Amino acid sequence: SFYGKNGSLKVRVRQVPNGTYLIHLYVWEDNNSGTYSVTLNGATVQSNYTSGSAGTWKKLGPYQKVISAGLIE
């Protein structure tokens, strides 16, 4: 599911089997550069990332995370 407020975006993936995962986030700047931080299950994994110029793609991570409650957020 997707939800957010105040310009934020949150993504929730449910029913994830328990285990250790390497998680990547693909980001794309569509027009105006912005700076933001990325959290994974409540922990900041990327601080003050600047998205770059229009058309910039980036693969962030991997972020290693142990999942024990079936949820990635």
C-alpha positions as CSV (number, residue, x, y, z in Angstrom):
1,S,0.0,0.0,0.0
2,F,1.0,3.6,-0.6
3,Y,0.3,6.5,1.8
4,G,1.8,9.7,3.0
5,K,1.3,13.2,4.1
6,N,3.1,16.6,4.0
7,G,4.8,15.6,0.7
8,S,6.1,12.3,2.0
9,L,5.7,8.9,0.3
10,K,5.4,5.7,2.3
11,V,5.3,2.2,0.9
12,R,4.2,-0.8,2.9
13,V,4.8,-4.4,1.8
14,R,3.0,-7.0,3.9
15,Q,3.2,-10.8,4.3
16,V,6.9,-10.8,3.8
17,P,8.4,-14.1,4.9
18,N,10.7,-13.8,7.9
19,G,14.4,-13.7,7.0
20,T,17.4,-11.4,6.2
21,Y,17.0,-9.3,3.1
22,L,19.1,-6.9,1.0
23,I,16.7,-4.2,-0.1
24,H,17.3,-1.7,-2.9
25,L,15.3,1.4,-3.8
26,Y,15.2,2.7,-7.3
27,V,14.6,6.4,-7.6
28,W,14.0,8.7,-10.5
29,E,13.9,12.5,-10.7
30,D,11.2,13.6,-13.1
31,N,11.8,17.3,-13.2
32,N,13.1,19.3,-10.1
33,S,15.9,18.1,-7.9
34,G,15.0,17.5,-4.2
35,T,16.7,16.3,-1.1
36,Y,15.2,13.6,1.1
37,S,16.0,10.8,3.6
38,V,15.0,7.2,3.4
39,T,13.8,5.1,6.3
40,L,13.3,1.4,6.4
41,N,11.1,0.0,9.2
42,G,11.7,3.1,11.3
43,A,15.5,3.3,10.9
44,T,17.2,5.9,8.6
45,V,19.2,4.2,5.9
46,Q,19.9,7.2,3.6
47,S,20.2,10.7,4.9
48,N,19.9,13.8,2.8
49,Y,19.9,12.2,-0.6
50,T,19.8,14.7,-3.5
51,S,17.9,13.4,-6.5
52,G,19.8,15.2,-9.2
53,S,18.7,16.7,-12.5
54,A,15.7,15.7,-14.5
55,G,15.9,12.2,-15.9
56,T,18.4,10.9,-13.2
57,W,18.0,7.3,-12.2
58,K,19.7,5.8,-9.1
59,K,19.8,2.5,-7.3
60,L,20.1,3.1,-3.6
61,G,21.2,0.4,-1.2
62,P,21.6,-2.4,-0.6
63,Y,20.2,-2.0,2.9
64,Q,20.3,-5.2,4.9
65,K,17.3,-5.8,7.1
66,V,16.1,-8.7,9.3
67,I,12.3,-9.1,8.8
68,S,10.5,-10.8,11.7
69,A,7.0,-9.3,11.6
70,G,6.2,-9.8,7.9
71,L,6.4,-6.1,7.1
72,I,8.7,-3.8,5.1
73,E,7.8,-0.2,5.4
